[in-house]
Amino acid sequence: VTQVNGKLTIKPVEITVKAADASKPYDGKALTSNDYSITRGAFVGEEGFASVTVEGSQTVVGSSDNEITGYELKENTKLQNYDITTEKGTLTVTALTGDDRLAVTVTAKSLEVTYNGSEQKVEGYEIEGLLSGHTLSGLSASASGTDAGEYASVLTGNVKIVDENNVDVTDQYNVTQVNGKLTIKPVEITVK
C-alpha cells in the first residue's frame, strides 16, 4: 500500500475594482469622481474595503484617467484571501455648441461730456459673463473728438479667452460685442 498525501488549496477570491466613469458639458470647473464599483468577484460576508482612494480631474474639453491610487481593507479582511485588481475609469468633458455655449458680452465704454475746446477721449471695454479665472483679450475700443457730437467707440480685434491655466477656451463662449460712444454736448449759453 502506497500512501500519498493530499492537500487542501484555498484560492484567493479574484476581485476587480473599477474607478467610475463620469462626463459633463464644459463649465470651467474640474470634473472629479471618487466613486468606484466592484466589477468582478465579491468579498465574503462582512469583509471588504474600509476605503478606496480615487484620483482624477478633467477641466477642459477632452478625457483623462480616473484612477484608483490606493485602498484599505477592513480589519477583518485579510489581503492573502483576495487577489485585487484595479481598473481605470474615464473622465470626459464635452464641448459646448451653438446656443449652449457660455454667453459673454463685451461692451465698449461710453462717455458723455461737455465741449471744452480740447480733445476728449473714451477707451476700453467692460465684460459680463466670463467665468471666474478666465481672461478675455485681443480687443480694443476707443473714440475721441473735440467738437460737439457723437463719436463711435467700435470694438476691434479678435477675441481670445483663456482659463486660469492659459488654455484657450474661446470656442466654449458665444461672445456678443456692443459698441459704445463718446458724446460731446455743446456748451449751453444763455444770452439775456
VENQUIQUI-V916257 format. One record per residue. N is the residue number from 1. RES is the residue in one letter. SS is DSSP state (a for helix, b for strand, c for the rest). PHI is phi in degrees with one decimal (999 if undefined). OMEGA is omega in whole degrees, 0 to 359 (none if undefined). Layout:
N,RES,SS,PHI,OMEGA  N,RES,SS,PHI,OMEGA
This chain:
1,V,c,999,176  2,T,c,-105.9,178  3,Q,c,-103.1,178  4,V,c,-123.7,178  5,N,c,-74.2,174  6,G,c,-106.1,178  7,K,c,-149.3,175  8,L,c,-105.2,178  9,T,c,-108.9,176  10,I,c,-106.7,181  11,K,c,-82.8,177  12,P,c,-68.7,177  13,V,b,-75.6,177  14,E,b,-83.8,180  15,I,b,-123.7,172  16,T,b,-115.7,178  17,V,b,-117.7,186  18,K,b,-118.8,173  19,A,b,-67.9,184  20,A,c,-68.4,167  21,D,c,-90.0,177  22,A,b,-151.8,176  23,S,b,-149.4,176  24,K,b,-164.1,174  25,P,b,-71.7,180  26,Y,c,-57.1,174  27,D,c,-143.0,178  28,G,c,82.2,180  29,K,c,-107.9,182  30,A,c,-67.8,172  31,L,b,-92.4,176  32,T,c,-135.3,174  33,S,c,-150.8,179  34,N,c,-93.1,184  35,D,c,-77.2,176  36,Y,b,-152.8,176  37,S,b,-145.2,175  38,I,b,-90.7,184  39,T,b,-98.9,177  40,R,b,-149.7,178  41,G,c,81.4,179  42,A,c,-157.9,175  43,F,c,-73.4,181  44,V,c,-85.5,175  45,G,c,55.1,182  46,E,c,-91.8,179  47,E,c,-74.5,179  48,G,c,157.7,180  49,F,b,-81.9,169  50,A,b,-84.1,177  51,S,b,-159.3,176  52,V,b,-133.2,179  53,T,b,-100.9,179  54,V,b,-118.5,181  55,E,b,-128.5,177  56,G,c,172.9,180  57,S,c,-157.9,178  58,Q,b,-138.8,181  59,T,c,-109.2,182  60,V,c,-85.6,179  61,V,c,-60.4,181  62,G,b,142.3,182  63,S,b,-133.1,175  64,S,b,-154.1,183  65,D,b,-74.3,167  66,N,b,-113.1,195  67,E,b,-126.0,173  68,I,b,-80.3,184  69,T,b,-103.7,178  70,G,b,175.7,176  71,Y,b,-156.6,174  72,E,b,-125.5,179  73,L,b,-93.3,174  74,K,c,-60.5,182  75,E,c,-55.9,183  76,N,c,-85.4,184  77,T,c,-108.8,180  78,K,c,-96.6,182  79,L,a,-58.6,184  80,Q,a,-66.2,179  81,N,a,-87.2,183  82,Y,b,-137.0,173  83,D,b,-108.6,188  84,I,b,-99.5,177  85,T,b,-118.0,177  86,T,b,-109.0,176  87,E,b,-128.6,179  88,K,c,-79.8,169  89,G,b,-105.3,181  90,T,b,-129.2,174  91,L,b,-104.6,185  92,T,b,-128.8,173  93,V,b,-108.9,183  94,T,b,-95.0,181  95,A,c,-72.8,172  96,L,c,-86.0,179  97,T,c,-133.7,175  98,G,a,52.4,183  99,D,a,-71.3,179  100,D,a,-78.8,180  101,R,c,-64.5,180  102,L,b,-67.3,182  103,A,b,-88.4,174  104,V,b,-134.8,179  105,T,b,-118.4,176  106,V,b,-111.3,183  107,T,b,-119.7,176  108,A,b,-63.3,181  109,K,c,-67.1,175  110,S,c,-117.2,180  111,L,b,-149.3,176  112,E,b,-120.9,182  113,V,b,-134.1,176  114,T,b,-104.0,179  115,Y,c,-52.3,178  116,N,c,-134.3,178  117,G,c,88.5,179  118,S,c,-111.0,176  119,E,c,-68.0,178  120,Q,b,-121.5,191  121,K,b,-144.0,169  122,V,b,-131.5,178  123,E,b,-150.7,178  124,G,c,98.8,182  125,Y,b,-154.0,177  126,E,b,-118.8,184  127,I,b,-123.1,174  128,E,b,-127.2,173  129,G,c,99.8,180  130,L,c,-75.7,178  131,L,c,-64.9,179  132,S,c,-56.9,180  133,G,c,89.4,179  134,H,c,-91.7,182  135,T,b,-128.4,177  136,L,b,-106.5,178  137,S,b,-144.8,175  138,G,b,96.9,181  139,L,b,-114.2,170  140,S,b,-146.4,178  141,A,c,-155.2,176  142,S,b,-160.6,174  143,A,b,-147.9,177  144,S,b,-143.7,179  145,G,b,-171.3,179  146,T,c,-113.0,184  147,D,c,-84.5,178  148,A,c,-58.4,180  149,G,b,150.2,178  150,E,b,-113.2,181  151,Y,b,-126.9,183  152,A,b,-72.6,173  153,S,b,-107.8,188  154,V,c,-98.1,175  155,L,c,-71.6,178  156,T,b,-131.4,178  157,G,b,113.5,180  158,N,b,-117.7,182  159,V,b,-68.4,171  160,K,b,-136.1,178  161,I,b,-121.3,178  162,V,b,-123.4,177  163,D,c,-86.6,183  164,E,c,-64.5,177  165,N,c,-100.5,179  166,N,c,65.4,176  167,V,c,-89.3,181  168,D,b,-69.2,180  169,V,c,-121.6,182  170,T,a,-53.6,184  171,D,a,-69.9,177  172,Q,a,-92.8,182  173,Y,b,-117.2,169  174,N,b,-109.2,188  175,V,b,-96.5,175  176,T,b,-106.4,180  177,Q,b,-109.1,180  178,V,b,-123.9,180  179,N,c,-75.6,177  180,G,b,-115.1,179  181,K,b,-157.3,172  182,L,b,-104.4,178  183,T,b,-111.1,175  184,I,b,-105.9,181  185,K,b,-85.5,176  186,P,c,-68.9,176  187,V,c,-72.4,179  188,E,c,-86.6,179  189,I,c,-123.7,176  190,T,c,-110.5,179  191,V,c,-103.0,183  192,K,c,-113.3,none
